[in-house]
Amino acid sequence: MDIDNLTEKELIQMLSPNSIARKELIKRGVLRTKNIVGEIGEYYAKQIFEKNPKLPILIFPPPGVKNIDFISRNGERYSVKTVNSPTMKGTTGSFWDSDSIEKNEKVFEYLLIVVLDDDYDVLSVLQLTWDDFMKHKRYNSRMENYNISLTKKLISSVEIIYQK
């Protein structure tokens, strides 16, 4: 395939839900939804945990479970947020359960922040405890939800599970 001769529309269609690459990633279990960046982050997190015998095995929760992406064999709940940020700056996606967060009702034991570069390769995986999350969360009044900003202070105060 001579990519230089493709039109912009043809290039955009390569990203479509019906593209060969996306269909193959779905077949291999890497993608499950249309949230490509988030699912790639979850895939990398699961792979990194499986390759490190000091880390628990992560399994997908039953369908319909909210606020978490994985459960460990010990029952610990993991939420995963993925940031596409080669500069290690940016903000995670939203945490929508504002009422539980405001009441400090633990909806997960660990938050994994997967940081990807521009080529979707994993740069790092940060692990926050619930207390870390509560300390670093920021309220987005426009969206009425919470998120986490990647800052030097955050990175230096949490566990780094993986660093490229």
Buried (B, 14 or more C-beta within 10 A) or exposed (E): EEEEEEEEEEEEEEEEEEEEEBEEBBEEEBBEEEEBBBBBBBBBBBBBBEEEEEBBEBEBBEEEEEBBBBBBEEEBBBBBBBBBBEEBEBBBBBBBBBEBBEEEEBBBBBBBBBBBBEEBEBBBBBBBBBEBBEEBBEEBEEEEBBBBBBBEEBBEEBEEBBEE
